[in-house]
Amino acid sequence: MSVRTLPLVFINLGGEMLYILDQRLQALNTSEDNSEKVLNDIVGAMFSKDFMDELLKPQQLYSHRTLKTVLTRLAHASIMRLNQASMDKLYELMVMAFKYQVFLCPRPKDLLLITYNHIDTIREFVRHTPVVVNQVDETHRKIIEIYSSLAEGDFQLLRQTLLIFFQDMHIRVSLFLKNKVQNPNGRFALSPSGPVPHGIDVPGLIRMFDRKGREVRRGEFPTGGSYTSPIRQGCFALHGNRVITLGMNMYVGTVLTPHHLSTHACTPSPPAILLQKDDAPNLLAKEELNLLARLMGSMKAEDMPETETGFRINLFTSDQEEEDCLFGVINIQAMQDEQAATQLARIAGQFAEGGEMPEELSSSKGDDLLAMMDEL
């Protein structure tokens, strides 16, 4: 496992989160002042010096569960609050978008291009706030300094670590399904054709040499695809007949509804089942989250100045609403069996003493993940 993977994962997933938040805030007609403040606050927390210095230290990649908690904390660094369902879908979209971009990289070193493009777009989001722009520029400089000196083998190990991180995530994204870049089973439809990595010859040719190094014979073999020389030095990846820029905002110029941004599990089980392997306790997870929470700041919602009014936002519709929209489901209410209803109510009442809901099941307990992080 590469110890240099975490910074790239965090920056790229954070960039995808900002892409989606920017698009959804516009689609939901959020005021320009609130939208700008949300993006500035999130980017400021994301690229703060202390936090980035800690993040850039060599360390193992976090699990999905731990990383999702950190990104939830990041999303709540602003006046905006997301409910649990919106954050779950937001994380799935972020991961699947980044996974697709990793698959499009012709060579492992092109992972840096994804990161640079994300950083450039993030800088554009906060261009009117010089202090935050300086933070982004400083992080950009550190990324170049650290990763430009890595060997090809290090980038290959980094890519392998990313593929292991993504291997169990097969969430279907409506936007990908519509563009036919994702199959119904959640796996990406990658073409065997396209440009080869920069500096690599197009496959299909066999050359034979004598002892003096002179070419004496040539042959060919079927490659199973149509390969071409790279369009430019690793800046683009060819997928089918389309040229897709790595790491750029794919939501620009598209009016997206929650239906377009919806995610669907590939099986009837909820998406959380896909993260089953992370359910084992991580003894260092609490300490890692404590450190990152302190670096991001510990301001609670009630500590905000009175002039700053927070707001809650629901980014996506519920799974049931999406299914009804997609497939035209008609719900039929049959005659209710009063005796069965009474029996079910009696059984449900036995789950809590005195007929009250246990504290750990209270809806207010998990409403604000920011407070949950502070309780750690």
C-alpha positions as CSV (number, residue, x, y, z in Angstrom):
1,M,0.0,0.0,0.0
2,S,1.3,3.4,-0.9
3,V,1.7,5.9,1.9
4,R,1.2,8.8,-0.5
5,T,-2.3,8.1,-1.6
6,L,-4.4,9.9,1.1
7,P,-3.7,13.5,0.0
8,L,-4.7,12.8,-3.6
9,V,-7.8,11.0,-2.5
10,F,-8.9,13.7,-0.2
11,I,-8.2,16.6,-2.6
12,N,-9.9,14.9,-5.6
13,L,-12.9,13.8,-3.6
14,G,-13.1,17.2,-2.1
15,G,-13.0,18.7,-5.6
16,E,-15.8,16.5,-6.7
17,M,-17.8,17.5,-3.6
18,L,-17.4,21.1,-4.5
19,Y,-18.5,20.5,-8.1
20,I,-21.7,18.9,-6.9
21,L,-22.4,21.4,-4.2
22,D,-21.9,24.3,-6.6
23,Q,-24.3,22.8,-9.2
24,R,-26.9,21.9,-6.6
25,L,-26.8,25.3,-4.9
26,Q,-27.4,26.9,-8.2
27,A,-30.2,24.4,-9.1
28,L,-31.9,25.1,-5.8
29,N,-31.8,28.9,-6.3
30,T,-29.7,29.4,-3.2
31,S,-28.7,33.1,-2.8
32,E,-25.4,34.1,-4.3
33,D,-24.0,35.3,-1.0
34,N,-24.8,32.0,0.7
35,S,-23.4,29.9,-2.1
36,E,-20.2,31.9,-2.2
37,K,-19.8,31.7,1.5
38,V,-20.4,27.9,1.6
39,L,-17.7,27.3,-1.1
40,N,-15.2,29.8,0.6
41,D,-15.7,28.2,4.0
42,I,-15.3,24.6,2.7
43,V,-12.2,25.4,0.6
44,G,-10.7,27.4,3.5
45,A,-11.1,24.5,5.9
46,M,-9.9,22.0,3.2
47,F,-6.7,23.8,2.4
48,S,-5.8,25.2,5.8
49,K,-2.1,25.1,6.5
50,D,-2.1,22.9,9.6
51,F,-4.6,20.5,8.1
52,M,-2.7,20.1,4.9
53,D,0.7,19.7,6.7
54,E,-0.8,16.8,8.6
55,L,-2.5,15.3,5.6
56,L,0.7,15.4,3.5
57,K,2.6,13.3,5.9
58,P,3.3,9.7,4.8
59,Q,0.4,7.6,6.1
60,Q,-1.9,4.7,5.2
61,L,-5.1,5.4,3.3
62,Y,-8.2,5.7,5.4
63,S,-11.2,3.3,5.1
64,H,-14.4,4.5,3.4
65,R,-16.1,4.9,6.7
66,T,-13.4,7.1,8.2
67,L,-12.9,9.1,5.1
68,K,-16.6,9.7,4.8
69,T,-16.7,11.1,8.3
70,V,-13.9,13.5,7.6
71,L,-15.5,14.7,4.4
72,T,-18.8,15.1,6.3
73,R,-17.0,17.3,8.8
74,L,-15.5,19.3,5.9
75,A,-19.0,19.8,4.3
76,H,-20.2,21.1,7.7
77,A,-17.4,23.6,8.0
78,S,-19.7,26.1,6.4
79,I,-23.1,27.5,7.3
80,M,-24.7,24.7,5.3
81,R,-26.0,21.5,6.9
82,L,-26.7,18.3,5.0
83,N,-28.9,15.5,6.2
84,Q,-27.6,11.9,6.4
85,A,-29.3,10.8,3.2
86,S,-27.8,13.6,1.2
87,M,-24.4,13.1,2.6
88,D,-24.5,9.4,1.8
89,K,-25.4,10.0,-1.9
90,L,-22.9,12.9,-2.1
91,Y,-20.1,10.6,-1.0
92,E,-21.1,7.8,-3.5
93,L,-21.2,10.4,-6.4
94,M,-17.8,11.7,-5.3
95,V,-16.2,8.2,-5.2
96,M,-17.7,7.0,-8.5
97,A,-16.7,10.2,-10.4
98,F,-13.1,9.9,-9.1
99,K,-13.0,6.2,-9.8
100,Y,-14.0,6.8,-13.4
101,Q,-11.3,9.4,-13.8
102,V,-8.7,7.0,-12.4
103,F,-9.8,4.4,-15.0
104,L,-9.3,6.8,-17.8
105,C,-5.6,7.6,-16.9
106,P,-3.4,6.1,-19.7
107,R,-0.5,5.9,-17.2
108,P,-0.2,6.0,-13.4
109,K,1.6,9.4,-13.4
110,D,-1.5,10.9,-15.0
111,L,-3.2,10.7,-11.5
112,L,-1.4,14.0,-10.9
113,L,-3.3,15.6,-13.8
114,I,-6.6,14.8,-12.2
115,T,-5.4,16.4,-9.0
116,Y,-4.1,19.5,-10.8
117,N,-7.3,20.0,-12.7
118,H,-9.4,19.7,-9.5
119,I,-7.1,22.3,-7.8
120,D,-7.4,24.7,-10.7
121,T,-11.2,24.5,-10.7
122,I,-11.3,24.9,-6.9
123,R,-9.1,28.0,-7.2
124,E,-11.7,29.4,-9.7
125,F,-14.5,28.9,-7.2
126,V,-12.7,31.1,-4.6
127,R,-11.1,33.6,-7.0
128,H,-12.7,36.6,-5.2
129,T,-11.2,35.6,-1.8
130,P,-7.4,36.2,-2.0
131,V,-6.7,34.6,1.4
132,V,-8.3,31.3,0.4
133,V,-6.6,31.5,-3.1
134,N,-3.2,31.7,-1.3
135,Q,-4.0,28.6,0.6
136,V,-4.9,26.7,-2.5
137,D,-1.7,27.9,-4.3
138,E,0.4,26.8,-1.3
139,T,-1.1,23.3,-1.4
140,H,-0.6,23.2,-5.1
141,R,3.1,24.0,-4.6
142,K,3.5,21.3,-2.0
143,I,1.8,18.7,-4.2
144,I,4.2,19.4,-7.0
145,E,7.2,19.3,-4.7
146,I,6.2,16.0,-3.1
147,Y,4.9,14.0,-6.1
148,S,7.1,15.2,-8.9
149,S,10.1,13.4,-7.4
150,L,8.3,10.0,-7.1
151,A,9.5,7.2,-9.4
152,E,7.3,5.4,-11.9
153,G,7.1,2.4,-9.5
154,D,5.8,4.7,-6.7
155,F,3.0,5.9,-9.0
156,Q,2.2,2.3,-10.0
157,L,1.9,1.4,-6.3
158,L,-0.3,4.5,-5.7
159,R,-2.6,3.5,-8.6
160,Q,-2.8,0.0,-7.2
161,T,-3.8,1.3,-3.8
162,L,-6.5,3.4,-5.4
163,L,-7.9,0.4,-7.3
164,I,-8.1,-1.6,-4.1
165,F,-9.9,1.4,-2.5
166,F,-12.4,1.5,-5.3
167,Q,-12.8,-2.3,-6.0
168,D,-16.1,-2.8,-4.0
169,M,-17.8,0.4,-5.1
170,H,-20.2,-0.3,-8.0
171,I,-22.8,2.4,-7.4
172,R,-24.9,3.1,-10.5
173,V,-25.0,6.8,-11.3
174,S,-27.8,8.0,-13.5
175,L,-25.5,10.6,-15.3
176,F,-23.1,7.8,-16.2
177,L,-25.8,5.4,-17.3
178,K,-27.4,8.1,-19.5
179,N,-24.0,8.7,-21.2
180,K,-23.4,5.0,-21.6
181,V,-20.1,5.0,-19.7
182,Q,-21.5,2.7,-17.0
183,N,-23.2,-0.7,-17.4
184,P,-26.4,-1.6,-15.6
185,N,-24.4,-3.6,-13.1
186,G,-22.5,-0.5,-12.0
187,R,-19.2,-1.3,-13.7
188,F,-17.7,1.2,-16.2
189,A,-17.8,0.4,-19.9
190,L,-14.2,1.1,-20.9
191,S,-13.2,0.8,-24.5
192,P,-10.0,-1.3,-25.4
193,S,-9.1,1.4,-27.9
194,G,-7.6,4.8,-27.5
195,P,-4.3,6.6,-27.0
196,V,-1.4,4.9,-25.5
197,P,0.5,6.6,-22.6
198,H,3.0,9.3,-23.6
199,G,6.3,7.8,-24.7
200,I,4.9,4.3,-25.4
201,D,4.7,2.8,-28.8
202,V,1.4,1.7,-30.2
203,P,1.1,-2.1,-29.7
204,G,0.8,-4.6,-32.5
205,L,4.3,-4.7,-33.9
206,I,7.0,-7.4,-33.4
207,R,10.5,-6.6,-34.3
208,M,13.4,-9.1,-34.4
209,F,17.1,-8.2,-34.3
210,D,20.3,-10.0,-34.9
211,R,23.3,-10.1,-32.6
212,K,24.6,-6.8,-33.9
213,G,21.4,-5.1,-33.1
214,R,20.1,-4.8,-36.7
215,E,16.5,-5.4,-37.4
216,V,16.0,-8.4,-39.5
217,R,12.3,-9.1,-39.5
218,R,8.9,-7.7,-38.6
219,G,5.6,-9.2,-37.7
220,E,2.3,-8.2,-36.3
221,F,-0.2,-9.5,-33.8
222,P,-3.9,-8.6,-33.1
223,T,-4.3,-6.2,-30.2
224,G,-8.0,-6.4,-29.7
225,G,-8.4,-2.7,-30.1
226,S,-7.5,0.4,-32.1
227,Y,-4.6,2.3,-30.5
228,T,-3.3,5.7,-31.4
229,S,-0.5,8.0,-30.3
230,P,-1.4,10.3,-27.4
231,I,-3.3,13.4,-28.3
232,R,-1.1,15.5,-25.9
233,Q,1.2,14.6,-23.1
234,G,-1.2,12.8,-20.9
235,C,-3.7,15.7,-20.7
236,F,-6.6,13.8,-22.2
237,A,-8.0,10.3,-22.3
238,L,-9.9,9.0,-25.3
239,H,-13.0,7.0,-24.4
240,G,-14.9,5.7,-27.4
241,N,-15.4,8.7,-29.7
242,R,-15.3,11.3,-26.9
243,V,-12.4,13.1,-25.4
244,I,-12.8,13.5,-21.7
245,T,-10.6,15.9,-19.7
246,L,-9.4,14.3,-16.5
247,G,-10.6,15.9,-13.3
248,M,-12.6,18.6,-14.9
249,N,-16.1,19.6,-13.7
250,M,-18.5,17.3,-15.7
251,Y,-21.6,19.2,-14.3
252,V,-20.7,22.5,-16.0
253,G,-23.3,23.5,-18.6
254,T,-25.7,20.8,-17.5
255,V,-29.0,21.6,-15.7
256,L,-29.1,18.6,-13.4
257,T,-32.1,17.4,-11.4
258,P,-31.9,15.0,-8.4
259,H,-32.8,12.3,-10.9
260,H,-29.7,12.9,-13.0
261,L,-27.5,12.9,-9.9
262,S,-29.1,9.9,-8.2
263,T,-27.2,6.8,-7.3
264,H,-28.5,3.3,-7.1
265,A,-27.1,0.2,-5.4
266,C,-26.5,-2.7,-7.9
267,T,-28.3,-5.1,-5.6
268,P,-31.5,-4.9,-3.6
269,S,-29.3,-4.4,-0.5
270,P,-28.6,-0.8,0.7
271,P,-25.4,0.8,-0.4
272,A,-24.0,0.4,3.1
273,I,-23.6,-3.3,2.4
274,L,-20.9,-2.4,-0.1
275,L,-18.8,-1.0,2.8
276,Q,-19.1,-4.2,4.9
277,K,-15.4,-4.9,4.9
278,D,-14.8,-1.6,6.8
279,D,-17.0,-2.6,9.7
280,A,-14.1,-4.0,11.6
281,P,-13.0,-1.6,14.4
282,N,-10.0,0.6,13.6
283,L,-8.1,1.3,16.8
284,L,-6.6,4.4,15.3
285,A,-9.7,5.8,13.7
286,K,-10.8,7.8,16.7
287,E,-7.4,9.4,17.2
288,E,-7.2,10.2,13.4
289,L,-10.6,11.8,13.5
290,N,-9.8,13.7,16.7
291,L,-6.7,15.2,15.1
292,L,-8.4,16.1,11.8
293,A,-11.4,17.6,13.7
294,R,-9.1,19.8,15.7
295,L,-7.2,20.9,12.6
296,M,-10.4,21.8,10.8
297,G,-11.6,23.8,13.8
298,S,-14.1,23.0,16.5
299,M,-16.7,25.7,16.0
300,K,-20.2,24.4,16.7
301,A,-23.3,25.6,14.9
302,E,-24.5,27.4,18.0
303,D,-21.1,29.3,18.2
304,M,-21.7,31.1,14.9
305,P,-22.0,34.9,15.1
306,E,-25.6,36.1,15.1
307,T,-25.0,37.8,11.7
308,E,-24.4,34.3,10.1
309,T,-27.5,32.3,9.7
310,G,-27.1,28.7,8.9
311,F,-29.3,26.8,6.5
312,R,-30.1,23.2,5.9
313,I,-30.3,21.7,2.4
314,N,-31.5,18.5,0.9
315,L,-29.4,17.8,-2.1
316,F,-31.2,14.7,-3.5
317,T,-34.6,13.1,-3.4
318,S,-35.2,9.9,-1.5
319,D,-34.6,6.5,-3.0
320,Q,-38.3,5.8,-3.2
321,E,-39.0,9.1,-5.0
322,E,-36.3,8.3,-7.5
323,E,-37.7,4.8,-8.2
324,D,-41.2,6.2,-8.7
325,C,-39.8,8.9,-11.1
326,L,-37.7,6.4,-13.1
327,F,-40.1,3.5,-13.5
328,G,-43.5,5.1,-12.9
329,V,-44.3,3.0,-9.9
330,I,-47.9,3.2,-8.7
331,N,-48.5,2.6,-5.0
332,I,-51.7,0.8,-4.2
333,Q,-53.0,1.0,-0.7
334,A,-54.9,-2.3,0.1
335,M,-57.5,-2.7,2.8
336,Q,-55.8,-2.6,6.2
337,D,-56.2,-5.5,8.6
338,E,-57.0,-3.8,11.9
339,Q,-56.0,-6.8,13.9
340,A,-52.6,-7.2,12.2
341,A,-52.0,-3.4,12.6
342,T,-52.8,-3.6,16.3
343,Q,-50.4,-6.6,16.7
344,L,-47.6,-4.9,14.9
345,A,-48.0,-1.7,17.0
346,R,-47.8,-3.8,20.2
347,I,-44.6,-5.6,19.0
348,A,-43.0,-2.3,18.0
349,G,-43.8,-0.8,21.4
350,Q,-41.8,-3.6,23.1
351,F,-38.6,-2.3,21.6
352,A,-38.5,0.6,24.0
353,E,-39.1,0.6,27.7
354,G,-42.1,2.6,28.6
355,G,-43.1,3.1,25.0
356,E,-40.3,5.7,24.4
357,M,-37.8,5.6,21.7
358,P,-34.3,4.8,22.9
359,E,-31.8,7.6,22.9
360,E,-29.5,6.0,20.3
361,L,-32.4,5.8,17.9
362,S,-33.5,9.4,18.3
363,S,-33.6,11.3,15.0
364,S,-32.0,14.3,16.6
365,K,-29.0,12.3,17.7
366,G,-27.5,12.0,14.2
367,D,-28.9,15.1,12.6
368,D,-25.7,17.2,13.0
369,L,-22.6,15.2,12.3
370,L,-20.6,18.2,13.2
371,A,-21.7,17.9,16.8
372,M,-21.0,14.2,16.6
373,M,-17.4,14.8,15.6
374,D,-17.0,17.3,18.5
375,E,-18.3,14.7,21.0
376,L,-15.4,12.4,20.0
